[in-house]
Amino acid sequence: MNMPKKNEFVEYLLDLLADFGPVEAKAMFGGYGIYKQNRMFAIVIDDTLYLKTDEKTNAGFEARGLKPFTYQRNHRKISLSYRQAPEEALEDSRAMRNWAEKAYAAALRASSKKRKKEG
């Protein structure tokens, strides 16, 4: 059985997020999804943390110049609703908790919006 390889940066993030509550990382598409209560609120690609955003939180990320997560598909640039985490969040668990709470709230709102569409 192949065990997913450990990523030191992801392990560091999980430690940093310990105060935020139980979180877990799942390998996906060459990166990792970071989950709390089965809701993905962050992704890690190339050792860069991106946090979930929405119309309520995007402006705060934009004002800080935090870049959106993008990738190329069929010669088109695709942008997801995740933005790079600020440096201070990577250095301080209190700052990380603050930003993670915003990202988790955005993930909950997105999930709620999706359920309303399906219902």
Secondary structure, 3 states (H helix, E strand, C coil): CCCCCCCHHHHHHHHHCHHHCCCEEEEECCEEEEEECCEEEEEEECCEEEEECCCCCHHHHHHCCCCEEEEEECCEEEEEEEEECCHHHHHCHHHHHHHHHHHHHHHHHHHHHHHHHHC
